[in-house]
Amino acid sequence: MCHTDIHFAANDFGDTEYPVVPGHEIIGRVTSTGDDVTQFKKGDIVGVGCMVDSCRECHACEQGLEQYCLNGMVLTYNGHDLHDGSKTYGGYSESVTVSERFVVRVPEKLDTAAAAPLLCAGITTYSPLQHYGVKAGHKVGVVGMGGLGHMGIKFARAMGAEVTVFTRSENKVSEATKQGAHHVVVSTDDEQMADIAGKLDYVLDTVPVPHDINPYLNALTYDGIHIIVGLLQEAEPPIQGSNLIFNRRVLAGSLIGGLPETQEMLDFCADNDISCDIEILDIHNINDAFERVKKSDVKYRFVIDMESLKQ
């Protein structure tokens, strides 16, 4: 369960078409294949992420960047099939049918439940770190300790970076350290923020609600990059140009990843023993789970056991 599921269910983005069946972190077993399928067979454990199609012909698609399809990707749910115009329904369904190009293979080493959130929370944090070249010796800050943030910590650390977590709460210091952070900065503490100024190469910002970006920009060294992956509608207060100009800093954004990179991410997780921290959810308790997610009362992703549908 992704927080986006709750937004679409409540029409928070203003474009939900009801009925809507959420779910875009899907892992299951292939039950059947079409005659032209060559990459998968019945019985394979596979995954489906946030999109199920694209134009496949534009420059972005040709580079395996289907999430940036110049003609628009087809969302796993609340989208429209490019062939017959029918609505797409997501992973809360009993089954889904997807083109093999938009299916990834789940390595046997990964626990299927803990791997499911990798198809959104995982690739959303892996992609920008990989794209911007995070490697050993770099210093990476992670803003937020939720479903995205805890994955950002794990990926940055596995890439060899020194990881600093920013949190507004003293209560999350020990949890951030447990997740692998080398340092924790309480962002409401002016002295701690002053101490980190100019020291980071990257900041991965996973917070999806309006917040002041300027202090985190100030934490970057020259040529540092602040990457927004939380769906931030606006900064509050506005960004100060001097925080970018005087140190040639970059403010960037990133959206999930294409299919080749998603497969690469799953393989990276298998090689580095990375998975998402989860709670298993009986789908009959979905409404209670929605409320808990709104309160950030989950560490860090609910995963629905679809077997509960049969009970």
Rosetta blueprint (number, residue, H / E / L):
1 M L
2 C L
3 H H
4 T H
5 D H
6 I H
7 H H
8 F H
9 A H
10 A L
11 N L
12 D L
13 F L
14 G L
15 D L
16 T L
17 E L
18 Y L
19 P L
20 V L
21 V L
22 P L
23 G L
24 H L
25 E L
26 I E
27 I E
28 G E
29 R E
30 V L
31 T L
32 S L
33 T L
34 G L
35 D L
36 D L
37 V L
38 T L
39 Q L
40 F L
41 K L
42 K L
43 G L
44 D L
45 I E
46 V E
47 G E
48 V E
49 G L
50 C L
51 M E
52 V E
53 D E
54 S L
55 C L
56 R L
57 E L
58 C L
59 H H
60 A H
61 C H
62 E H
63 Q L
64 G L
65 L L
66 E H
67 Q H
68 Y H
69 C L
70 L L
71 N L
72 G L
73 M L
74 V E
75 L E
76 T L
77 Y L
78 N L
79 G L
80 H E
81 D L
82 L L
83 H L
84 D L
85 G L
86 S L
87 K E
88 T L
89 Y L
90 G L
91 G L
92 Y L
93 S L
94 E L
95 S L
96 V L
97 T L
98 V L
99 S L
100 E H
101 R H
102 F H
103 V L
104 V E
105 R E
106 V L
107 P L
108 E L
109 K L
110 L L
111 D L
112 T H
113 A H
114 A H
115 A H
116 A H
117 P H
118 L H
119 L H
120 C L
121 A H
122 G H
123 I H
124 T H
125 T H
126 Y H
127 S H
128 P H
129 L H
130 Q H
131 H H
132 Y L
133 G L
134 V L
135 K L
136 A L
137 G L
138 H L
139 K E
140 V E
141 G E
142 V E
143 V E
144 G L
145 M L
146 G L
147 G H
148 L H
149 G H
150 H H
151 M H
152 G H
153 I H
154 K H
155 F H
156 A H
157 R H
158 A H
159 M L
160 G L
161 A L
162 E E
163 V E
164 T E
165 V E
166 F E
167 T E
168 R L
169 S L
170 E H
171 N H
172 K H
173 V H
174 S H
175 E H
176 A H
177 T H
178 K H
179 Q H
180 G L
181 A L
182 H L
183 H E
184 V E
185 V E
186 V E
187 S L
188 T L
189 D L
190 D H
191 E H
192 Q H
193 M H
194 A H
195 D H
196 I H
197 A L
198 G L
199 K L
200 L E
201 D E
202 Y E
203 V E
204 L E
205 D E
206 T L
207 V L
208 P L
209 V L
210 P L
211 H L
212 D L
213 I L
214 N H
215 P H
216 Y H
217 L H
218 N H
219 A L
220 L E
221 T E
222 Y E
223 D E
224 G E
225 I E
226 H E
227 I E
228 I E
229 V L
230 G L
231 L L
232 L L
233 Q L
234 E L
235 A L
236 E L
237 P L
238 P L
239 I L
240 Q L
241 G L
242 S H
243 N H
244 L H
245 I H
246 F L
247 N L
248 R L
249 R L
250 V E
251 L E
252 A E
253 G E
254 S L
255 L L
256 I L
257 G L
258 G L
259 L H
260 P H
261 E H
262 T H
263 Q H
264 E H
265 M H
266 L H
267 D H
268 F H
269 C H
270 A H
271 D H
272 N H
273 D L
274 I L
275 S L
276 C L
277 D L
278 I E
279 E E
280 I E
281 L E
282 D E
283 I H
284 H H
285 N H
286 I H
287 N H
288 D H
289 A H
290 F H
291 E H
292 R H
293 V H
294 K H
295 K L
296 S L
297 D L
298 V L
299 K L
300 Y L
301 R E
302 F E
303 V E
304 I E
305 D E
306 M H
307 E H
308 S H
309 L H
310 K H
311 Q L
